[in-house]
Amino acid sequence: MSKAKGKAQQIYCLNNMKQLSLGTHLYIDDNKQWYPPIQEALPAGFETSWRSYLFNFVGTEPVLPL
């Protein structure tokens, strides 16, 4: 049973990587061949990372592991 659970986790992670890759390519296509910024300082001391830029392309919620 543990082998099946491990394989399922591996497939789940691989699918997440595929979705992030696809989202990155879609972002690049929509933004003049620029990658999302690694980190950006916003007004009032807020910071954002590249992940927030991809949410519109892969979904609005971050994916949590099993």
PyMOL Python script that loads the backbone (N, CA, C, O; Angstrom):
from pymol import cmd

cmd.read_pdbstr("""\
ATOM      1  N   MET A   1       0.824  -1.198   0.000  1.00  0.00           N
ATOM      2  CA  MET A   1       0.000   0.000   0.000  1.00  0.00           C
ATOM      3  C   MET A   1       0.867   1.261   0.000  1.00  0.00           C
ATOM      4  O   MET A   1       0.518   2.249  -0.645  1.00  0.00           O
ATOM      5  N   SER A   2       1.989   1.233   0.715  1.00  0.00           N
ATOM      6  CA  SER A   2       2.836   2.417   0.784  1.00  0.00           C
ATOM      7  C   SER A   2       3.490   2.726  -0.560  1.00  0.00           C
ATOM      8  O   SER A   2       3.752   3.890  -0.864  1.00  0.00           O
ATOM      9  N   LYS A   3       3.759   1.693  -1.372  1.00  0.00           N
ATOM     10  CA  LYS A   3       4.320   1.925  -2.705  1.00  0.00           C
ATOM     11  C   LYS A   3       3.313   2.662  -3.574  1.00  0.00           C
ATOM     12  O   LYS A   3       3.680   3.569  -4.321  1.00  0.00           O
ATOM     13  N   ALA A   4       2.050   2.278  -3.480  1.00  0.00           N
ATOM     14  CA  ALA A   4       1.004   2.938  -4.270  1.00  0.00           C
ATOM     15  C   ALA A   4       0.846   4.389  -3.837  1.00  0.00           C
ATOM     16  O   ALA A   4       0.680   5.274  -4.676  1.00  0.00           O
ATOM     17  N   LYS A   5       0.898   4.638  -2.523  1.00  0.00           N
ATOM     18  CA  LYS A   5       0.779   6.011  -2.020  1.00  0.00           C
ATOM     19  C   LYS A   5       1.979   6.847  -2.467  1.00  0.00           C
ATOM     20  O   LYS A   5       1.813   8.008  -2.840  1.00  0.00           O
ATOM     21  N   GLY A   6       3.161   6.284  -2.436  1.00  0.00           N
ATOM     22  CA  GLY A   6       4.357   6.983  -2.893  1.00  0.00           C
ATOM     23  C   GLY A   6       4.293   7.308  -4.373  1.00  0.00           C
ATOM     24  O   GLY A   6       4.691   8.397  -4.786  1.00  0.00           O
ATOM     25  N   LYS A   7       3.801   6.388  -5.167  1.00  0.00           N
ATOM     26  CA  LYS A   7       3.661   6.605  -6.604  1.00  0.00           C
ATOM     27  C   LYS A   7       2.616   7.687  -6.880  1.00  0.00           C
ATOM     28  O   LYS A   7       2.801   8.523  -7.764  1.00  0.00           O
ATOM     29  N   ALA A   8       1.527   7.668  -6.126  1.00  0.00           N
ATOM     30  CA  ALA A   8       0.493   8.694  -6.284  1.00  0.00           C
ATOM     31  C   ALA A   8       1.053  10.073  -5.954  1.00  0.00           C
ATOM     32  O   ALA A   8       0.759  11.040  -6.657  1.00  0.00           O
ATOM     33  N   GLN A   9       1.857  10.179  -4.894  1.00  0.00           N
ATOM     34  CA  GLN A   9       2.480  11.450  -4.527  1.00  0.00           C
ATOM     35  C   GLN A   9       3.428  11.919  -5.625  1.00  0.00           C
ATOM     36  O   GLN A   9       3.484  13.110  -5.934  1.00  0.00           O
ATOM     37  N   GLN A  10       4.168  10.992  -6.211  1.00  0.00           N
ATOM     38  CA  GLN A  10       5.097  11.324  -7.296  1.00  0.00           C
ATOM     39  C   GLN A  10       4.334  11.875  -8.507  1.00  0.00           C
ATOM     40  O   GLN A  10       4.754  12.865  -9.106  1.00  0.00           O
ATOM     41  N   ILE A  11       3.236  11.247  -8.860  1.00  0.00           N
ATOM     42  CA  ILE A  11       2.422  11.701  -9.987  1.00  0.00           C
ATOM     43  C   ILE A  11       1.816  13.071  -9.691  1.00  0.00           C
ATOM     44  O   ILE A  11       1.774  13.934 -10.568  1.00  0.00           O
ATOM     45  N   TYR A  12       1.349  13.273  -8.465  1.00  0.00           N
ATOM     46  CA  TYR A  12       0.776  14.547  -8.041  1.00  0.00           C
ATOM     47  C   TYR A  12       1.806  15.676  -8.174  1.00  0.00           C
ATOM     48  O   TYR A  12       1.492  16.742  -8.704  1.00  0.00           O
ATOM     49  N   CYS A  13       3.016  15.447  -7.702  1.00  0.00           N
ATOM     50  CA  CYS A  13       4.085  16.447  -7.780  1.00  0.00           C
ATOM     51  C   CYS A  13       4.480  16.719  -9.228  1.00  0.00           C
ATOM     52  O   CYS A  13       4.700  17.869  -9.609  1.00  0.00           O
ATOM     53  N   LEU A  14       4.569  15.672 -10.028  1.00  0.00           N
ATOM     54  CA  LEU A  14       4.914  15.833 -11.430  1.00  0.00           C
ATOM     55  C   LEU A  14       3.859  16.657 -12.161  1.00  0.00           C
ATOM     56  O   LEU A  14       4.198  17.491 -13.001  1.00  0.00           O
ATOM     57  N   ASN A  15       2.594  16.433 -11.852  1.00  0.00           N
ATOM     58  CA  ASN A  15       1.519  17.212 -12.462  1.00  0.00           C
ATOM     59  C   ASN A  15       1.617  18.677 -12.054  1.00  0.00           C
ATOM     60  O   ASN A  15       1.403  19.561 -12.883  1.00  0.00           O
ATOM     61  N   ASN A  16       1.938  18.949 -10.781  1.00  0.00           N
ATOM     62  CA  ASN A  16       2.101  20.335 -10.333  1.00  0.00           C
ATOM     63  C   ASN A  16       3.238  21.017 -11.082  1.00  0.00           C
ATOM     64  O   ASN A  16       3.113  22.176 -11.478  1.00  0.00           O
ATOM     65  N   MET A  17       4.341  20.310 -11.278  1.00  0.00           N
ATOM     66  CA  MET A  17       5.469  20.879 -12.020  1.00  0.00           C
ATOM     67  C   MET A  17       5.073  21.176 -13.472  1.00  0.00           C
ATOM     68  O   MET A  17       5.463  22.198 -14.037  1.00  0.00           O
ATOM     69  N   LYS A  18       4.309  20.284 -14.053  1.00  0.00           N
ATOM     70  CA  LYS A  18       3.843  20.485 -15.422  1.00  0.00           C
ATOM     71  C   LYS A  18       2.952  21.724 -15.505  1.00  0.00           C
ATOM     72  O   LYS A  18       3.081  22.515 -16.439  1.00  0.00           O
ATOM     73  N   GLN A  19       2.049  21.901 -14.537  1.00  0.00           N
ATOM     74  CA  GLN A  19       1.155  23.053 -14.524  1.00  0.00           C
ATOM     75  C   GLN A  19       1.936  24.358 -14.335  1.00  0.00           C
ATOM     76  O   GLN A  19       1.625  25.359 -14.980  1.00  0.00           O
ATOM     77  N   LEU A  20       2.945  24.356 -13.457  1.00  0.00           N
ATOM     78  CA  LEU A  20       3.768  25.552 -13.271  1.00  0.00           C
ATOM     79  C   LEU A  20       4.543  25.882 -14.537  1.00  0.00           C
ATOM     80  O   LEU A  20       4.676  27.052 -14.896  1.00  0.00           O
ATOM     81  N   SER A  21       5.047  24.877 -15.206  1.00  0.00           N
ATOM     82  CA  SER A  21       5.763  25.095 -16.454  1.00  0.00           C
ATOM     83  C   SER A  21       4.831  25.681 -17.514  1.00  0.00           C
ATOM     84  O   SER A  21       5.189  26.638 -18.199  1.00  0.00           O
ATOM     85  N   LEU A  22       3.661  25.117 -17.644  1.00  0.00           N
ATOM     86  CA  LEU A  22       2.680  25.614 -18.601  1.00  0.00           C
ATOM     87  C   LEU A  22       2.273  27.047 -18.259  1.00  0.00           C
ATOM     88  O   LEU A  22       2.194  27.897 -19.145  1.00  0.00           O
ATOM     89  N   GLY A  23       2.014  27.316 -16.983  1.00  0.00           N
ATOM     90  CA  GLY A  23       1.646  28.664 -16.549  1.00  0.00           C
ATOM     91  C   GLY A  23       2.744  29.674 -16.839  1.00  0.00           C
ATOM     92  O   GLY A  23       2.462  30.806 -17.234  1.00  0.00           O
ATOM     93  N   THR A  24       3.999  29.269 -16.644  1.00  0.00           N
ATOM     94  CA  THR A  24       5.126  30.154 -16.933  1.00  0.00           C
ATOM     95  C   THR A  24       5.188  30.472 -18.423  1.00  0.00           C
ATOM     96  O   THR A  24       5.391  31.625 -18.805  1.00  0.00           O
ATOM     97  N   HIS A  25       5.015  29.465 -19.259  1.00  0.00           N
ATOM     98  CA  HIS A  25       5.029  29.690 -20.708  1.00  0.00           C
ATOM     99  C   HIS A  25       3.880  30.599 -21.138  1.00  0.00           C
ATOM    100  O   HIS A  25       4.066  31.463 -21.995  1.00  0.00           O
ATOM    101  N   LEU A  26       2.704  30.416 -20.560  1.00  0.00           N
ATOM    102  CA  LEU A  26       1.573  31.280 -20.891  1.00  0.00           C
ATOM    103  C   LEU A  26       1.834  32.719 -20.451  1.00  0.00           C
ATOM    104  O   LEU A  26       1.513  33.660 -21.176  1.00  0.00           O
ATOM    105  N   TYR A  27       2.422  32.891 -19.254  1.00  0.00           N
ATOM    106  CA  TYR A  27       2.770  34.226 -18.770  1.00  0.00           C
ATOM    107  C   TYR A  27       3.749  34.893 -19.727  1.00  0.00           C
ATOM    108  O   TYR A  27       3.571  36.055 -20.092  1.00  0.00           O
ATOM    109  N   ILE A  28       4.777  34.162 -20.131  1.00  0.00           N
ATOM    110  CA  ILE A  28       5.800  34.696 -21.036  1.00  0.00           C
ATOM    111  C   ILE A  28       5.170  35.116 -22.364  1.00  0.00           C
ATOM    112  O   ILE A  28       5.492  36.180 -22.893  1.00  0.00           O
ATOM    113  N   ASP A  29       4.286  34.297 -22.897  1.00  0.00           N
ATOM    114  CA  ASP A  29       3.624  34.633 -24.165  1.00  0.00           C
ATOM    115  C   ASP A  29       2.783  35.902 -24.056  1.00  0.00           C
ATOM    116  O   ASP A  29       2.700  36.672 -25.013  1.00  0.00           O
ATOM    117  N   ASP A  30       2.158  36.127 -22.900  1.00  0.00           N
ATOM    118  CA  ASP A  30       1.305  37.296 -22.704  1.00  0.00           C
ATOM    119  C   ASP A  30       2.075  38.545 -22.304  1.00  0.00           C
ATOM    120  O   ASP A  30       1.496  39.631 -22.283  1.00  0.00           O
ATOM    121  N   ASN A  31       3.359  38.431 -21.987  1.00  0.00           N
ATOM    122  CA  ASN A  31       4.121  39.559 -21.450  1.00  0.00           C
ATOM    123  C   ASN A  31       5.411  39.823 -22.221  1.00  0.00           C
ATOM    124  O   ASN A  31       6.476  40.001 -21.631  1.00  0.00           O
ATOM    125  N   LYS A  32       5.298  39.846 -23.523  1.00  0.00           N
ATOM    126  CA  LYS A  32       6.402  40.234 -24.414  1.00  0.00           C
ATOM    127  C   LYS A  32       7.679  39.441 -24.160  1.00  0.00           C
ATOM    128  O   LYS A  32       8.776  40.000 -24.176  1.00  0.00           O
ATOM    129  N   GLN A  33       7.536  38.149 -23.927  1.00  0.00           N
ATOM    130  CA  GLN A  33       8.658  37.220 -23.729  1.00  0.00           C
ATOM    131  C   GLN A  33       9.467  37.501 -22.463  1.00  0.00           C
ATOM    132  O   GLN A  33      10.641  37.136 -22.392  1.00  0.00           O
ATOM    133  N   TRP A  34       8.860  38.145 -21.464  1.00  0.00           N
ATOM    134  CA  TRP A  34       9.518  38.392 -20.179  1.00  0.00           C
ATOM    135  C   TRP A  34       9.044  37.362 -19.162  1.00  0.00           C
ATOM    136  O   TRP A  34       7.863  37.021 -19.112  1.00  0.00           O
ATOM    137  N   TYR A  35       9.979  36.871 -18.352  1.00  0.00           N
ATOM    138  CA  TYR A  35       9.629  35.981 -17.245  1.00  0.00           C
ATOM    139  C   TYR A  35       9.004  36.787 -16.114  1.00  0.00           C
ATOM    140  O   TYR A  35       9.209  37.999 -16.041  1.00  0.00           O
ATOM    141  N   PRO A  36       8.243  36.137 -15.228  1.00  0.00           N
ATOM    142  CA  PRO A  36       7.721  36.853 -14.065  1.00  0.00           C
ATOM    143  C   PRO A  36       8.887  37.319 -13.190  1.00  0.00           C
ATOM    144  O   PRO A  36       9.907  36.636 -13.107  1.00  0.00           O
ATOM    145  N   PRO A  37       8.743  38.478 -12.535  1.00  0.00           N
ATOM    146  CA  PRO A  37       9.828  38.942 -11.669  1.00  0.00           C
ATOM    147  C   PRO A  37      10.042  37.984 -10.501  1.00  0.00           C
ATOM    148  O   PRO A  37       9.091  37.393  -9.988  1.00  0.00           O
ATOM    149  N   ILE A  38      11.288  37.838 -10.089  1.00  0.00           N
ATOM    150  CA  ILE A  38      11.599  36.954  -8.966  1.00  0.00           C
ATOM    151  C   ILE A  38      10.980  37.494  -7.687  1.00  0.00           C
ATOM    152  O   ILE A  38      10.341  36.759  -6.934  1.00  0.00           O
ATOM    153  N   GLN A  39      11.175  38.787  -7.452  1.00  0.00           N
ATOM    154  CA  GLN A  39      10.587  39.430  -6.283  1.00  0.00           C
ATOM    155  C   GLN A  39      10.435  40.899  -6.601  1.00  0.00           C
ATOM    156  O   GLN A  39      11.303  41.497  -7.237  1.00  0.00           O
ATOM    157  N   GLU A  40       9.341  41.479  -6.165  1.00  0.00           N
ATOM    158  CA  GLU A  40       9.058  42.869  -6.474  1.00  0.00           C
ATOM    159  C   GLU A  40       8.596  43.574  -5.215  1.00  0.00           C
ATOM    160  O   GLU A  40       7.737  43.067  -4.495  1.00  0.00           O
ATOM    161  N   ALA A  41       9.158  44.735  -4.947  1.00  0.00           N
ATOM    162  CA  ALA A  41       8.733  45.542  -3.801  1.00  0.00           C
ATOM    163  C   ALA A  41       7.547  46.395  -4.222  1.00  0.00           C
ATOM    164  O   ALA A  41       7.608  47.089  -5.237  1.00  0.00           O
ATOM    165  N   LEU A  42       6.492  46.348  -3.464  1.00  0.00           N
ATOM    166  CA  LEU A  42       5.294  47.121  -3.738  1.00  0.00           C
ATOM    167  C   LEU A  42       5.161  48.231  -2.702  1.00  0.00           C
ATOM    168  O   LEU A  42       5.829  48.189  -1.669  1.00  0.00           O
ATOM    169  N   PRO A  43       4.307  49.230  -2.960  1.00  0.00           N
ATOM    170  CA  PRO A  43       4.102  50.295  -1.970  1.00  0.00           C
ATOM    171  C   PRO A  43       3.657  49.728  -0.625  1.00  0.00           C
ATOM    172  O   PRO A  43       3.074  48.646  -0.560  1.00  0.00           O
ATOM    173  N   ALA A  44       3.930  50.447   0.415  1.00  0.00           N
ATOM    174  CA  ALA A  44       3.546  50.094   1.795  1.00  0.00           C
ATOM    175  C   ALA A  44       4.320  48.885   2.310  1.00  0.00           C
ATOM    176  O   ALA A  44       3.868  48.224   3.244  1.00  0.00           O
ATOM    177  N   GLY A  45       5.478  48.581   1.720  1.00  0.00           N
ATOM    178  CA  GLY A  45       6.325  47.527   2.244  1.00  0.00           C
ATOM    179  C   GLY A  45       5.935  46.113   1.864  1.00  0.00           C
ATOM    180  O   GLY A  45       6.557  45.160   2.334  1.00  0.00           O
ATOM    181  N   PHE A  46       4.924  45.950   1.027  1.00  0.00           N
ATOM    182  CA  PHE A  46       4.537  44.613   0.602  1.00  0.00           C
ATOM    183  C   PHE A  46       5.507  44.099  -0.453  1.00  0.00           C
ATOM    184  O   PHE A  46       6.043  44.874  -1.245  1.00  0.00           O
ATOM    185  N   GLU A  47       5.724  42.817  -0.457  1.00  0.00           N
ATOM    186  CA  GLU A  47       6.546  42.190  -1.482  1.00  0.00           C
ATOM    187  C   GLU A  47       5.759  41.052  -2.106  1.00  0.00           C
ATOM    188  O   GLU A  47       4.904  40.442  -1.465  1.00  0.00           O
ATOM    189  N   THR A  48       6.056  40.783  -3.344  1.00  0.00           N
ATOM    190  CA  THR A  48       5.402  39.686  -4.038  1.00  0.00           C
ATOM    191  C   THR A  48       6.465  38.849  -4.743  1.00  0.00           C
ATOM    192  O   THR A  48       7.560  39.337  -5.019  1.00  0.00           O
ATOM    193  N   SER A  49       6.150  37.621  -5.027  1.00  0.00           N
ATOM    194  CA  SER A  49       7.101  36.751  -5.707  1.00  0.00           C
ATOM    195  C   SER A  49       6.507  36.287  -7.036  1.00  0.00           C
ATOM    196  O   SER A  49       5.365  36.613  -7.360  1.00  0.00           O
ATOM    197  N   TRP A  50       7.274  35.537  -7.787  1.00  0.00           N
ATOM    198  CA  TRP A  50       6.863  35.061  -9.100  1.00  0.00           C
ATOM    199  C   TRP A  50       5.601  34.207  -9.038  1.00  0.00           C
ATOM    200  O   TRP A  50       4.843  34.157 -10.007  1.00  0.00           O
ATOM    201  N   ARG A  51       5.365  33.532  -7.906  1.00  0.00           N
ATOM    202  CA  ARG A  51       4.211  32.637  -7.808  1.00  0.00           C
ATOM    203  C   ARG A  51       2.888  33.373  -8.001  1.00  0.00           C
ATOM    204  O   ARG A  51       1.982  32.860  -8.657  1.00  0.00           O
ATOM    205  N   SER A  52       2.772  34.574  -7.431  1.00  0.00           N
ATOM    206  CA  SER A  52       1.511  35.305  -7.550  1.00  0.00           C
ATOM    207  C   SER A  52       1.203  35.692  -8.989  1.00  0.00           C
ATOM    208  O   SER A  52       0.036  35.860  -9.344  1.00  0.00           O
ATOM    209  N   TYR A  53       2.225  35.835  -9.820  1.00  0.00           N
ATOM    210  CA  TYR A  53       2.007  36.172 -11.216  1.00  0.00           C
ATOM    211  C   TYR A  53       1.457  34.985 -12.007  1.00  0.00           C
ATOM    212  O   TYR A  53       0.818  35.175 -13.042  1.00  0.00           O
ATOM    213  N   LEU A  54       1.697  33.782 -11.536  1.00  0.00           N
ATOM    214  CA  LEU A  54       1.250  32.595 -12.273  1.00  0.00           C
ATOM    215  C   LEU A  54      -0.124  32.101 -11.835  1.00  0.00           C
ATOM    216  O   LEU A  54      -0.709  31.252 -12.509  1.00  0.00           O
ATOM    217  N   PHE A  55      -0.657  32.612 -10.720  1.00  0.00           N
ATOM    218  CA  PHE A  55      -1.954  32.136 -10.231  1.00  0.00           C
ATOM    219  C   PHE A  55      -3.051  32.272 -11.285  1.00  0.00           C
ATOM    220  O   PHE A  55      -3.910  31.396 -11.385  1.00  0.00           O
ATOM    221  N   ASN A  56      -3.045  33.342 -12.067  1.00  0.00           N
ATOM    222  CA  ASN A  56      -4.076  33.520 -13.097  1.00  0.00           C
ATOM    223  C   ASN A  56      -3.970  32.488 -14.208  1.00  0.00           C
ATOM    224  O   ASN A  56      -4.944  32.250 -14.922  1.00  0.00           O
ATOM    225  N   PHE A  57      -2.812  31.875 -14.365  1.00  0.00           N
ATOM    226  CA  PHE A  57      -2.606  30.910 -15.433  1.00  0.00           C
ATOM    227  C   PHE A  57      -2.775  29.459 -14.964  1.00  0.00           C
ATOM    228  O   PHE A  57      -3.033  28.577 -15.782  1.00  0.00           O
ATOM    229  N   VAL A  58      -2.633  29.205 -13.668  1.00  0.00           N
ATOM    230  CA  VAL A  58      -2.757  27.835 -13.156  1.00  0.00           C
ATOM    231  C   VAL A  58      -3.875  27.702 -12.134  1.00  0.00           C
ATOM    232  O   VAL A  58      -4.145  26.593 -11.672  1.00  0.00           O
ATOM    233  N   GLY A  59      -4.527  28.785 -11.771  1.00  0.00           N
ATOM    234  CA  GLY A  59      -5.573  28.786 -10.761  1.00  0.00           C
ATOM    235  C   GLY A  59      -5.287  29.880  -9.751  1.00  0.00           C
ATOM    236  O   GLY A  59      -4.174  30.404  -9.706  1.00  0.00           O
ATOM    237  N   THR A  60      -6.258  30.229  -8.955  1.00  0.00           N
ATOM    238  CA  THR A  60      -6.092  31.347  -8.028  1.00  0.00           C
ATOM    239  C   THR A  60      -5.592  30.918  -6.666  1.00  0.00           C
ATOM    240  O   THR A  60      -5.189  31.768  -5.872  1.00  0.00           O
ATOM    241  N   GLU A  61      -5.604  29.648  -6.373  1.00  0.00           N
ATOM    242  CA  GLU A  61      -5.167  29.146  -5.077  1.00  0.00           C
ATOM    243  C   GLU A  61      -3.861  28.383  -5.223  1.00  0.00           C
ATOM    244  O   GLU A  61      -3.712  27.602  -6.163  1.00  0.00           O
ATOM    245  N   PRO A  62      -2.905  28.589  -4.311  1.00  0.00           N
ATOM    246  CA  PRO A  62      -1.696  27.766  -4.358  1.00  0.00           C
ATOM    247  C   PRO A  62      -2.036  26.299  -4.092  1.00  0.00           C
ATOM    248  O   PRO A  62      -2.931  26.003  -3.300  1.00  0.00           O
ATOM    249  N   VAL A  63      -1.342  25.402  -4.737  1.00  0.00           N
ATOM    250  CA  VAL A  63      -1.578  23.969  -4.574  1.00  0.00           C
ATOM    251  C   VAL A  63      -0.807  23.475  -3.373  1.00  0.00           C
ATOM    252  O   VAL A  63       0.400  23.697  -3.273  1.00  0.00           O
ATOM    253  N   LEU A  64      -1.499  22.796  -2.443  1.00  0.00           N
ATOM    254  CA  LEU A  64      -0.872  22.277  -1.248  1.00  0.00           C
ATOM    255  C   LEU A  64      -0.596  20.785  -1.419  1.00  0.00           C
ATOM    256  O   LEU A  64      -1.380  20.088  -2.063  1.00  0.00           O
ATOM    257  N   PRO A  65       0.494  20.288  -0.861  1.00  0.00           N
ATOM    258  CA  PRO A  65       0.788  18.856  -0.984  1.00  0.00           C
ATOM    259  C   PRO A  65      -0.217  18.003  -0.204  1.00  0.00           C
ATOM    260  O   PRO A  65      -0.906  18.499   0.687  1.00  0.00           O
ATOM    261  N   LEU A  66      -0.290  16.736  -0.546  1.00  0.00           N
ATOM    262  CA  LEU A  66      -1.204  15.803   0.141  1.00  0.00           C
ATOM    263  C   LEU A  66      -0.877  15.640   1.590  1.00  0.00           C
ATOM    264  O   LEU A  66      -1.553  14.891   2.295  1.00  0.00           O
TER     265      LEU A  66
END
""", "prot")
cmd.dss("prot")
cmd.show_as("cartoon", "prot")
cmd.util.cbc("prot")
cmd.orient("prot")
